[in-house]
Amino acid sequence: MLSELLIDPFQYDFMIRALIAAVFCGVTLSTLGTFTINRNMGFMADAMAHATLPIIAVGVFFGFSISELGAPAAIVVALFLGFIVKNTKIGEDTSIGIIFSTFFALGFILIKLLNVTINLEDLLFGQILAVNRTDIYIITALFLIVIGIIIIFFKQLLFYSFDPIGAEVKGLNTNFLNYLFLITLSLAVVSALQTVGIILVLSMLIIPAASAKLITDTFIDSIKVSIAFGIISSVTGLIVSYHLDLPTGPSMSLVASTVFLLSYISSKSRIKNR
């Protein structure tokens, strides 16, 4: 009975494509989520997702698909956010909040003015079941790029994440590392838009990493457990949404929240037993 519940959904090609997208996005978001919560950049990641809306609107108007716009939109948004935050005196959160609301509002205005045909519900909450082969190729490419950057620059990013001043004293190019991380994070966020959408992408970035942090003692272990939680949340949410006919993105998010609750309970039990 259990095997049928787990295997039956994947007799269809669209579910297999959805599974690939779910796993890849689960891994990339969970990996970067560990760095993100360590640097308190959750709001920045959320702003990245929302700020892509006007770029997507203009791109679709000129005949591009949302998937094809992913990487260029991610790079533009990351560089713009990084520049504004660094070169304003009103505070990081304030700068991000202004960009967040302005770009998101501009996106909706452009969709109306340009008469662009975009399914806003799918864009906001994701529609992983509509992923096609081209989307899979793009998601796979972004997955390889993001993971490749993390592997190549892991030590530098880790040092910078924990001690940016110390990293600069040691001679690391902290400006480069900051923009590199922002671009990498933005690529991961944009690659997940069709999976969980603009609204819920933050949950899949932050919740698995936060859950892992509760029950691990080292940063490396936190990354490993976060990846496991990200895959579990994505795949379980996909299967649950199939059997219960629920929206896939919100299902993934709620599974991740359940994992967080169990991790919190487990962490409290560990403290009491010490």
N, C-alpha and C positions, 0 to 999 in steps of 0.2 A: 504493500500500500504506500509506504513512504517513498520507495524507489519510483513508483509511478508518479507521485506528486512532484518529484524532483526532475524526472527524465521526460515526462510527457510534453511539457511546454517546448522542449527543444527538438521536437520532430518537425518544426516549421523553420524555414530559412530566416524569416524576420526575427524570430526569437534567438537564433544563433548569432545573428548580427548584433542584436541588442545585448546579448551576453558578452560578446567581445568588447563592445563599447563600454558596458558597465564595469568590466574587470579593469580595462585600461584606465578609465577615468577614476575608478576607485583607487588604483595604485598611485597615479600621479597626484591626485588631490591629497591623499593621505600622507604621502611622502613630504610634500611641500607644506602640508598643514602643521607638521611638527616644527618646522622652521618658523612658520607664520605665527603660531601662538607663542613661541619663544621670544619673538620680536614684537609681540602685541600688534600685529598687522592685520587682524581680522577685518577691521573696517576698511582698510586699504583694498583688500581682496574683494570685498562686497562692492566697493566703488568701481573697481575694474570691470566687474560684470555689468553693472548698470551703465557705465560710461560707453560701452560698446554699442548701445542702441542707436545713436544717430549715425554712426559709421555703417552699421548694418542696413539702416533705412536707405541711405544714399547708395550703398552698394547694390542692394536689391533693385533699386530704381534703374540702375544701369545694367541690370541683367545678371548680376552675380548671385550665387546661392549663399546662404548664411554660412555654410561650411567653408566655402572658398574664401570668405572674408575673415575667417577666424584668426589666422596668424597675423595678417597685416593690421587688423583692428587691435589685436593684443599688443603688438609692438608699439603702435602709435599711442594707445592709451597708457601703457606702462611708462614710456618716455615722458609723456605730457604730465602724468601724475607725479613722477619723480622730480621733474623740473620745478613744477609749481610748489610742491611741498618743501623743496630745498631752498627756493628763492623767495619765499614769503615770510613775513614776520608775525603772522596771525595765528600760528600754531598748526601742527600737523593735522589734528582732528578737524579743526575748523576748515582748513584748506580742502581736505578730503570731502567734508560735508557739503561744501559749496559746489565742488566739481560733481559729486554724486548726484545732487538734486538738479543741477543745471543741465547736465548731459542727459539725464533720464527724461526730464521734461522736454528738452530739445528733440530727443528721439521720437517721442509721441507726436510732437508738432510736425516734424518732417514726414512721418508716416501719413499724417492727414494731408499736408500740403502737396506731397508728391504722389498721393493716391496709391501708395505702395500696398501690395497684397501680402500681408504678413499675418499669420495666425498668432495673435498676441498671447493667447493662452499657452500654446506650445512653446513660444519664446520665453515666457515668464516661468512656466512650470516644467518645461521639457516634454519631449515626445520621442523617447528612445525607441519605441516600436516602429517609428517611421525612418529609422536609420537605413540608408542604402549602401551599396558597395563603395561608392565614391566617398561617402561620409566615413566609412570604416578605414579607407586608405588614408584619409586626412587625420583621423583620430590616431591611427597607428603611427603615422609620421610624427605627429606632435608628441605622442607618448615616447617615442625613441629619442626625440630631441630633448625633451624635458629630463628624462632619466639619464641621458648621456651627459647633459650639463651638470646634473647633480653628482654623478660619479666622478667626472673629471675635476670639478671644483669643490668636491665635498669638504676637504680639510679647510680650504680658505673660507668657504661659506659658513662652516661650523665655527671657526675662530671668530669671524666677523659677527655671527649671530649672537655669540655669548659676550664678546668684548670688542666692540667696534673701535674704541679708543686704543686698546692694546694692539689690535690688528694694524691700525695706522702707524703706531709707534714701531711695529716690527717691519714696516716697509711695504705692507700690502696696499694695493690700489683699492681703497675702500669705496671710492666713487664708482669705479668699474664694477666691483662686487655688488654694490647696492642696485645699480641699473640692471646688472645681469640677473639678480634675483627677481627684480620687479618684472622683467621681460619673461623669465621662466614661469613665474607665478601667473602672469597674465595669460600665457600660452595654455597653461593647465586649466585655468578658469574658463577660457573661451572654448577649449576642447570639450568641456563638460556641459556647455549650454544646451545642447540638444538632449543630453541625458537627463539632467535635473532642472535646467532652466536658470534664468537670471536670479529669480527669487531664492531658490533653494541651493544654489551652488555653494554658498557659504556654509551650509549645514554639513555637506559632504567634505568640505575642506577642513572645518574646525572640529566637528564632533568626534570622528574617529581618533584624531590626534589628541584631543582633550581626554578621551576615554583611556587611551594608552598611557598618557601621562599620570593618570590616577593610580595605575597598578604596576608601573615600572620604576626602576631606580636610576637608569642611565639613559642618555639621549639615544644611543644606538638601539637599545632595546625598545625604546619608545617608538622609533621609526618602524621597527619590525612589527611590533604589535599594532601600530596604527595602520600599516598596510593590510594586515590580516583583518582588522575590523572594517576597513574600507571595502575590501572584497566581500566580506560577509554581508555587510549592509547593502551593497549594490546588488549582489546576486539574490539574496533573500528577498529584498524589496521587489526585484524583478519577478521572481516566482510567485510571491504573494499577490502582486498586482494582477498577474495572469489568471490565477485561480479565483480571485475574489472580484475581478473586473474593476480594479481601482486604478487611479492615476499612478503611473510608475514612479515619477520623481518624488511626490509626497510620500509614497510607500517606502522608498529608499531612505528618505529623511527620518521617518518615524522609526524604522528599524535601527538606524544609527542612534537615535535618541534612546531607544530601549537598551542598546548596548552600553550607552553612557550611564544609564540608571543602574544597570547591573555592575558596571565597573565601579561606580560610586559606592554601592553597597559592599562590594568586595574590598575596596580600599578601607572602608570603615571597619570591616571585620579584621583586616590585617593589623590595623592600629590597635584594636582591642586585644588581639592575641599576642602582642609584643610585650 
